[in-house]
Amino acid sequence: MPRKAREKSATAVYHVVLRGINRQVIFEDQEDHVKYLELLKSYQEISGYQIYA
């Protein structure tokens, strides 16, 4: 059964976690990791969300 869609945060602060099942490798190489970060950045710009570190 799929989970219910998440509601938007009132504070607009989200924590993104990426992890493989049973410690499975997510990024095969550095190029995959860089591509993921580029996609994340582009969607951040599209959505207007800010990154807080």
HELIX and SHEET records of a PDB file:
HELIX    1   1 ILE A   21  ARG A   23  5                                   3    
HELIX    2   2 GLN A   30  SER A   47  1                                  18    
END                                                                             
